């Protein structure tokens, strides 16, 4: 790159490139309130949220998994995820369900399930 501007001092506001990570943190925080009704853990704790992207034109894309392939709560979870995301990033939100199988290995802390596997 030919960008020869000096690095801004720490007191300067963050560069535009760091804004999506702030948005993602806000979205992930909001998603901690979305609970799987059977397991009673959040979609974040279960590791169901696999990707959050901010697209142009403005839209938030959330790629998530379900704990079981034909989860009867899928429509409610999608609605709850959409509501949580749009509450912190007021733009269209698309929730894409990934076909990949879920496993406790995807959880940040599998011990939250309360048993060893």
N, C-alpha and C positions, 0 to 999 in steps of 0.2 A: 504494500500500500504506500501511497505517496502522501499520507497524512502526517504533516510535520508540526501540527499544533502541539504545544506543550500539554502535559498531563495536568488537568485542573487540580487545584488544591482540594483537600478533603472537605472544606466548607462549601464548595460549589454544589448545586443540586445534582442529582444523579443524571447520567446521560440517558438519552431516549432508549438506548438498547437495554437498560436495566429495568425499564417500566414493566415489561411483560412478567418478569420474575416477581415483582411486587404484586401484580394482578394474580399470578398463579398462587402466591402465598395467601392472598385474600380469599380466593376461590377454595383452596384446600381447607382453609379455616372454616369457611361456611359449610363445606361438605362434611365436616366433622359432626354436624348436627343431623345428617341424614343417616338414619338407622335401618339396618336390616331387621325387619320385624320378627323373624324367626330366631336369629342368633343374638339379637340385641347388642350388636356392635356397629359402629359407624362404617360407612363405605370406605373411609380412609383407613380405619383400623383393620379392616378386612383385606386391604390391598386391592379393592375392586377398581379403583380409579387408576388407569394405566397411563393416561396422557391427557393433558390440558393444553390446548393450542388456541391462540388468538389470531383469527384470520382477517384478511382484507378482501372484500368489504367486511365491515365489523361484524364478527360472529365468533362466539366461543364454541369450540369443539371439545367435547369431553368424550374420551374413549374409555369405556368401562367393561368389566366382566360381570357375570352373575355367578353366584355360588353353585348353582345347578343349571344345567342347560335349559330346562323348561320351568324356570322359577315362576311360581304363580304371582309373585309380588313384583315382577319386572315392570309392568305398567306404572305401578305406584312409585317404585324406585326411580324410574325415568322422570316422572313428574316431580318428585321431591328433589332430585338432582338439578333439574332445570330451574326450579323455583329458587333453590339455594344459590346457584350460580348467578342468575339474573338479579338476585337481591344485592350482590356486591359488584357485578359488572353489568350495568343496564344496557344490554344488547342481546340480539337473538342468540339462543343457545341450542346447539344440536348435540344430542346424546347418542353416541354410536355404541351399540352392544357388540362386543368382540366375541367371536365364536370359541376362543381359547378356553380350555378347561381351567377352573379355579383350583387352587391348592393352598393350604395354610402356609406353604413355603413363600407365598407372595405377600404375606402379612409382614409389616414392620416388626411386630411382636407376636409370634404365634402363641405364646404363653397366655395371651388374653382369652383364648378359647377354653382355658381351664383344664386342659388335659395334655398329655404327651401323645404324639402321633408317630 
